[in-house]
């Protein structure tokens, strides 16, 4: 049984290693497909991408936070300090995309 689990884990790790970085890091996140679609609309060279992650942002209602208010996809870069942020609402509808700090992408607002 233990050997079977180790083989399964090894297979899963091997399968993930061939997926492009952004897709691998965003996998299984809420609104993953919609965020990936928004990222695909801007031109980013894969070698610029340091990492990606999806963050659920909760409203402040109730103890310990409330329901998910929006979801943000964050892309960090190797060549600048800052991020590309893709914001979708709780229903995964695109709201806005922008870059932060030093990072710039043509056609995307910067804050």
Secondary structure, DSSP 4 states (H G I P E B T S, - for coil): -HHHHHHHHHHHHHHHHTS-HHHHHHTT-TTHHHHHHHHHTS---GGGEEEEEEEEEE-S-STT--SEEEEEEEEEESSSSSEEEEEEETT--EEEEEE-TT---TTSEE-
